Amino acid sequence: MNKSVWAISDGAAGNERQACALASRLGDIAATLRVRPRWPWASLVPRFSPVLAVSAWRDPWPSPWPEIAVGAGRLAAGALLTIRRAAPTRTVQILDPRIDPARFDVVVAPTHDGLRGDNVVQSLGSLHDINDAWLKRERIAHAPLSRLASPRTVVLLGGPRRGVTINAASFARLTNIVEGWRRQGSLLLIASRRTPANWLRALDAIHCDLRWSSEADGQNPYRGALAWGDRFIVTADSVNMQSEALATGKPVYSLCEKVPLGKLGDFHRELVETGRLRPLRAEPAQWRYQPLRELDRIATEVRALLAR
């Protein structure tokens, strides 16, 4: 019988996808929770607050407690500490919790975070469940995208992030490049919740075959775009979107004016050095690489640590 597992996040799409992906490999997901602490704890957990009581969270907790709880992000880390205090649940934190990793049973952190510990598992990029079977399912689910001319160029937009230079020159260059590429294919442009209005306005001149910026444009085509895309341009701020695009095995270009600073720069350099990621250039290219699919390896290592 599979173990019962909760997947916990703050509701951010990238965090929730990571928590659900790993939780599904560790057992049966009994609940997917989006946690919110009551005031004043929201800005303090987990680094600057004690372990919060169950009552310090806005929404009621399901019953019974799970055997394993998997959380992604800062608020989820706080929730895992609450659960660990209230129940004999094993806790798995995804992303650096910024507190002693020994306070969790397992911590899964990106290699570029530099986190070390006996219970720390390192991943290259973010976790996701994209593999050949996933891509096949999403092609079927989003079959209308197959009618777009190939090659299909997919542009994925994140948002501003410290250490990443994306400016008016970036968008002007992107516009010129993709307008040329579209003459022999099609173009899909997909924004995220973090994409600011000025970024979208800067790209108004681009002629897209599909443009999505919010629910007002209909259902989010992100999963279908990953499945049907032939090449990807991803803003350099988003580890999640770059990791998921790189799971397809298709060419992925990073949009920024220079190598990002800090830990994110380490991530980019590793991707470039392993032959996966390339900076955006005027001429499209084709190259092959090992798709970035870390979930099965990570799940195996997490299970081993939980069994100790």
C-alpha positions, 0 to 999 in steps of 0.5 A: 500500500502506497504512503499518503502524501501531502503536496504543500506550497504557497500557490505559486505555480512553479512551487506547486508543480515541484511539490506535486511532482515529487509527492507523486513519486513518493506515494499517493497524494492525499491533499494539495495545500496552498498554505497562508500563515495568519498575520504577522507570521506571513513575512517571518516564517520560517527563518524569523519565527518559532514553529507555528501552531496549527492555529496560526495558519489561515486554512484548516488542515485536512485529516488525517495527517499524512505519512509524508509531507512535501513542501516547496518554498519558504511558506511551505517550509514553515508549514512542514515545521508545524506538521512535524511538531503536530504529527509523526509525519516525515517532511521533505522540503524543496528549495533552500529553507534558509534555516538548518536543513536538519530540521527536516527529514530531507531537503532537496535544493538546486546545486547552485544554492550550494546547500550541503548536509547529510540529508540534502539532495542536490538537483540541477534546476527545478523538479518537474514530471516532464518525460516522453509519456508526459509530452505525448499526453500533452500533445493529445490534450492540446492537439489544435496546436499541431496545426500551427506551422513548424518550426514552432518558436515558444517564448516564455516570459518570467519577470524582473529578478535581481541580478538578471539584466532584461531591458528595452534592448533585450525586447527590441532584440527579441522582436527582431529575431522572432519576427525573422524566425516566424517567416518560416514557422509560427510563434507562441508567446506565453507570459507568467503571473510575474510578467509586468505590464511594461514587458508585455507592452514592449512586445506588442509589435510582435506578430504572434500565432498565439499570445497568452498573458492571463486567464482573460486570454482563455486557458493557459496553453503552457503545457501544450506549448512545451509539448508542441514547441520546436525551440524555446526562448526563455527569460533568464530569471526563471529556473522553473521555466528553463528547467521545464523547457530543457526537459523537452530535449529541444533547443532552448535559448536564454534571454538576458543581456549578460550572464546573471549574477550570483547563484543564478549565474552558476546555474546558467553556466552549468547549463551552457557547459553541459551543452543544454542552454545557449544565449539567444542569437539571430540565427536559429540552431539545432543541437542535441543534449540529454534532456534535463529530467531529474525527478526519478533520480531525486525521488530514489535518493529521497526514498533512501533517506526517508528509509534510514 
